[in-house]
Amino acid sequence: MTQARGAASALTQMQPQPSLTSGVVYVPPPAYETDKFVAREKLLQGFRDQLKEAKHGQSLRQIIMLWGVSGLGKTWIIRHLAHELGHDQPDAQQKGSFAIVFDFAEDTVRHCETLDALLRTFTQSVQQAIHRLENQLNTDERREIALINEAIAGGQSPEEIARAIVCLFQALSERFVPICLFDSLDILEDTHFDWFAWFEEHLWMPIGRDSRMLLVFAARKEMKRFQQFEVRRRLKRWQVLPFKTDEVTAQLKQERRVAEAELVGNILYPYSFGHPYATWRLGEGLAALTPAAQPIDERVARQFEKDFADLLGTVIEWWLNHVNWDVRQRLLAAATLRHFHIRALQMFLAETENNDDLRAEPDSYFQDIIKSMLGTDLTFWSQIHHGYIIDPTVRKIINRWLLLTDADEYDRRHRSAKDLYVRLIRESQPLSATYIIAAIYHDAMRAKARAGGDTPWSVIEPTVTAYLDPVTSRLDLEGVTTLQEELERDDELRELLGECYQELTERVDALARVVSQHSSNGATIP
């Protein structure tokens, strides 16, 4: 039995990390290519509409934050916005536009040892963007450019250089819409929060106040820590989501690595869950594994599930590359749970690690674990679930990888999770509805894995019947209503259960009728 005491300090110690693959080499996400950009049409149209209004003199009121875990394509979106929207010339009817792209990537921030160096690197991006406007500039605009060049060459302070940049943008915004695109904002916040605060005060605030400019950020998390109220008030957050199945097909078609993109897209979706980088890795792998003339179907794909597991392992290792061993193992374990609070995490880890000492640890110990997990940018607080969640796409990929690599451990973890929620159902009446759905989910995950296909109702029906017993469920009328509402909006459970979902809703409706009848008669369920 491992010792839990003192593990909190171990969370900060880096240990050797065994690979999650069988020697498959990590391949970085491909660089942006214009002709391979797909989907995101709704998001792009939102930007087009805003820019169209701004070009005709209407005020821009929004600062936009794009956020989502690594590999969803945020950098591609930033680059595509610059490509599509950032090169229009002004005319008599409307303004032109220009885009400045700056990436606070780790290499950039690490290379810049001082704030002054980082600002000057950003200023070079500004100068490059302005240079592309050379033939479109008037006398006043050229004068402002000369001033910023003087500020840089004259060794002026960062504050003076920032003021010169803002004044330049303001001058150009008479005939252009400046589009400022900042990528990897979370890296700047995590590594140099004082620099982040400086950029906020001296650049983003002045730019954000001007309704003629568009300010766009991209980050791996929601970035709720903007200090300035005015920035928070103007900020609109857009979560970047994984692709749907038809968008996966479009991605594979554009990459032109596999024939029969629609069929292959449907085959790969249960492994990548629409995550663009995971889909790309699997598509590349499948193309390398199969002869060009060999038709690909589900039977052929199943022959390569070991290879798929290794490829998914490289994606997971990429997400967890800088995460300490203890945190990494706890996060991989917690990915079994769709959502959790401190007590649920304590009970689950104690069971999965076979460690009774964990049950005696204080809440502060698990708060430290959760804090470390939050630092990975893969774990978030969910207001909807009133608990912590691991990003759903990340969680699904980790679960799929575990099923492919160790089916027995996969089954054991989901059984432990089911047992956890059954216990919580008995202990906590106010949250019984949430815990009932969680228990059904873990039963269904086990049943589907064992069946190797759709979830069989005959397997999960007995446990569902037990959960929805009018007595043991301990649900009153309000609780049953909550159960119906949560079930209605649970798209993941609906997809998991397939045709069984309708059976489940009918059982819940039947329970609601029983509880309602007892309630209207003024009686309690015995």
ChimeraX attribute file (.defattr): number of C-alpha atoms within 10 A of each C-alpha:
attribute: neighborCount
match mode: 1-to-1
recipient: residues
	/A:1	8
	/A:2	11
	/A:3	10
	/A:4	16
	/A:5	13
	/A:6	9
	/A:7	16
	/A:8	18
	/A:9	10
	/A:10	14
	/A:11	18
	/A:12	14
	/A:13	13
	/A:14	13
	/A:15	12
	/A:16	7
	/A:17	14
	/A:18	7
	/A:19	12
	/A:20	19
	/A:21	21
	/A:22	13
	/A:23	10
	/A:24	14
	/A:25	10
	/A:26	14
	/A:27	11
	/A:28	12
	/A:29	15
	/A:30	10
	/A:31	9
	/A:32	15
	/A:33	10
	/A:34	12
	/A:35	8
	/A:36	14
	/A:37	17
	/A:38	19
	/A:39	14
	/A:40	15
	/A:41	9
	/A:42	9
	/A:43	14
	/A:44	15
	/A:45	11
	/A:46	10
	/A:47	15
	/A:48	15
	/A:49	10
	/A:50	16
	/A:51	26
	/A:52	15
	/A:53	13
	/A:54	24
	/A:55	21
	/A:56	13
	/A:57	16
	/A:58	13
	/A:59	15
	/A:60	21
	/A:61	20
	/A:62	20
	/A:63	22
	/A:64	18
	/A:65	22
	/A:66	23
	/A:67	24
	/A:68	21
	/A:69	24
	/A:70	22
	/A:71	21
	/A:72	21
	/A:73	22
	/A:74	23
	/A:75	20
	/A:76	19
	/A:77	21
	/A:78	22
	/A:79	23
	/A:80	17
	/A:81	19
	/A:82	19
	/A:83	13
	/A:84	13
	/A:85	19
	/A:86	23
	/A:87	15
	/A:88	16
	/A:89	14
	/A:90	15
	/A:91	9
	/A:92	6
	/A:93	8
	/A:94	17
	/A:95	20
	/A:96	24
	/A:97	24
	/A:98	22
	/A:99	24
	/A:100	21
	/A:101	19
	/A:102	22
	/A:103	21
	/A:104	20
	/A:105	15
	/A:106	13
	/A:107	9
	/A:108	14
	/A:109	19
	/A:110	13
	/A:111	11
	/A:112	15
	/A:113	10
	/A:114	12
	/A:115	17
	/A:116	15
	/A:117	14
	/A:118	19
	/A:119	18
	/A:120	16
	/A:121	15
	/A:122	16
	/A:123	20
	/A:124	14
	/A:125	17
	/A:126	19
	/A:127	16
	/A:128	11
	/A:129	17
	/A:130	19
	/A:131	13
	/A:132	11
	/A:133	15
	/A:134	11
	/A:135	7
	/A:136	13
	/A:137	15
	/A:138	11
	/A:139	8
	/A:140	12
	/A:141	19
	/A:142	15
	/A:143	14
	/A:144	19
	/A:145	23
	/A:146	13
	/A:147	16
	/A:148	22
	/A:149	16
	/A:150	14
	/A:151	19
	/A:152	17
	/A:153	9
	/A:154	10
	/A:155	10
	/A:156	11
	/A:157	11
	/A:158	19
	/A:159	16
	/A:160	15
	/A:161	25
	/A:162	22
	/A:163	16
	/A:164	21
	/A:165	24
	/A:166	19
	/A:167	18
	/A:168	22
	/A:169	24
	/A:170	21
	/A:171	17
	/A:172	25
	/A:173	22
	/A:174	14
	/A:175	23
	/A:176	23
	/A:177	30
	/A:178	23
	/A:179	22
	/A:180	22
	/A:181	20
	/A:182	19
	/A:183	24
	/A:184	21
	/A:185	21
	/A:186	22
	/A:187	18
	/A:188	23
	/A:189	18
	/A:190	11
	/A:191	13
	/A:192	15
	/A:193	13
	/A:194	13
	/A:195	17
	/A:196	19
	/A:197	18
	/A:198	15
	/A:199	17
	/A:200	18
	/A:201	17
	/A:202	18
	/A:203	17
	/A:204	20
	/A:205	15
	/A:206	16
	/A:207	24
	/A:208	22
	/A:209	16
	/A:210	17
	/A:211	17
	/A:212	25
	/A:213	26
	/A:214	23
	/A:215	21
	/A:216	22
	/A:217	23
	/A:218	28
	/A:219	26
	/A:220	23
	/A:221	22
	/A:222	18
	/A:223	16
	/A:224	9
	/A:225	9
	/A:226	15
	/A:227	11
	/A:228	13
	/A:229	10
	/A:230	12
	/A:231	20
	/A:232	13
	/A:233	12
	/A:234	14
	/A:235	20
	/A:236	15
	/A:237	17
	/A:238	14
	/A:239	18
	/A:240	20
	/A:241	17
	/A:242	22
	/A:243	22
	/A:244	15
	/A:245	18
	/A:246	16
	/A:247	18
	/A:248	28
	/A:249	24
	/A:250	20
	/A:251	24
	/A:252	25
	/A:253	18
	/A:254	15
	/A:255	17
	/A:256	15
	/A:257	17
	/A:258	21
	/A:259	16
	/A:260	15
	/A:261	22
	/A:262	19
	/A:263	14
	/A:264	21
	/A:265	25
	/A:266	16
	/A:267	18
	/A:268	24
	/A:269	20
	/A:270	13
	/A:271	23
	/A:272	29
	/A:273	21
	/A:274	26
	/A:275	23
	/A:276	22
	/A:277	20
	/A:278	26
	/A:279	25
	/A:280	22
	/A:281	22
	/A:282	22
	/A:283	24
	/A:284	17
	/A:285	17
	/A:286	21
	/A:287	16
	/A:288	12
	/A:289	12
	/A:290	15
	/A:291	10
	/A:292	12
	/A:293	7
	/A:294	9
	/A:295	11
	/A:296	20
	/A:297	13
	/A:298	12
	/A:299	9
	/A:300	13
	/A:301	17
	/A:302	12
	/A:303	10
	/A:304	14
	/A:305	15
	/A:306	15
	/A:307	20
	/A:308	27
	/A:309	24
	/A:310	23
	/A:311	28
	/A:312	28
	/A:313	24
	/A:314	25
	/A:315	27
	/A:316	20
	/A:317	18
	/A:318	16
	/A:319	18
	/A:320	18
	/A:321	14
	/A:322	11
	/A:323	23
	/A:324	20
	/A:325	20
	/A:326	19
	/A:327	24
	/A:328	21
	/A:329	13
	/A:330	18
	/A:331	24
	/A:332	17
	/A:333	21
	/A:334	24
	/A:335	23
	/A:336	22
	/A:337	22
	/A:338	19
	/A:339	22
	/A:340	20
	/A:341	16
	/A:342	17
	/A:343	12
	/A:344	18
	/A:345	23
	/A:346	20
	/A:347	18
	/A:348	26
	/A:349	21
	/A:350	17
	/A:351	19
	/A:352	18
	/A:353	13
	/A:354	12
	/A:355	16
	/A:356	16
	/A:357	13
	/A:358	22
	/A:359	16
	/A:360	13
	/A:361	13
	/A:362	10
	/A:363	13
	/A:364	11
	/A:365	20
	/A:366	19
	/A:367	15
	/A:368	15
	/A:369	22
	/A:370	20
	/A:371	14
	/A:372	22
	/A:373	22
	/A:374	18
	/A:375	14
	/A:376	21
	/A:377	20
	/A:378	22
	/A:379	25
	/A:380	20
	/A:381	15
	/A:382	13
	/A:383	8
	/A:384	7
	/A:385	14
	/A:386	11
	/A:387	15
	/A:388	22
	/A:389	21
	/A:390	25
	/A:391	17
	/A:392	17
	/A:393	18
	/A:394	22
	/A:395	23
	/A:396	19
	/A:397	24
	/A:398	24
	/A:399	21
	/A:400	21
	/A:401	25
	/A:402	22
	/A:403	17
	/A:404	20
	/A:405	19
	/A:406	10
	/A:407	16
	/A:408	11
	/A:409	13
	/A:410	21
	/A:411	20
	/A:412	14
	/A:413	23
	/A:414	22
	/A:415	17
	/A:416	18
	/A:417	28
	/A:418	24
	/A:419	17
	/A:420	19
	/A:421	23
	/A:422	19
	/A:423	13
	/A:424	19
	/A:425	23
	/A:426	14
	/A:427	11
	/A:428	12
	/A:429	16
	/A:430	15
	/A:431	16
	/A:432	25
	/A:433	26
	/A:434	19
	/A:435	23
	/A:436	20
	/A:437	19
	/A:438	21
	/A:439	25
	/A:440	21
	/A:441	23
	/A:442	24
	/A:443	23
	/A:444	26
	/A:445	21
	/A:446	23
	/A:447	21
	/A:448	19
	/A:449	17
	/A:450	14
	/A:451	11
	/A:452	9
	/A:453	9
	/A:454	17
	/A:455	23
	/A:456	17
	/A:457	19
	/A:458	10
	/A:459	15
	/A:460	20
	/A:461	18
	/A:462	10
	/A:463	14
	/A:464	20
	/A:465	14
	/A:466	12
	/A:467	22
	/A:468	21
	/A:469	15
	/A:470	19
	/A:471	14
	/A:472	12
	/A:473	21
	/A:474	19
	/A:475	25
	/A:476	21
	/A:477	18
	/A:478	14
	/A:479	20
	/A:480	24
	/A:481	17
	/A:482	18
	/A:483	23
	/A:484	16
	/A:485	12
	/A:486	15
	/A:487	20
	/A:488	12
	/A:489	10
	/A:490	11
	/A:491	11
	/A:492	11
	/A:493	20
	/A:494	17
	/A:495	12
	/A:496	16
	/A:497	24
	/A:498	14
	/A:499	14
	/A:500	21
	/A:501	17
	/A:502	12
	/A:503	14
	/A:504	21
	/A:505	15
	/A:506	12
	/A:507	16
	/A:508	21
	/A:509	16
	/A:510	14
	/A:511	19
	/A:512	23
	/A:513	13
	/A:514	14
	/A:515	23
	/A:516	18
	/A:517	15
	/A:518	16
	/A:519	14
	/A:520	10
	/A:521	9
	/A:522	9
	/A:523	11
	/A:524	12
	/A:525	14
	/A:526	7
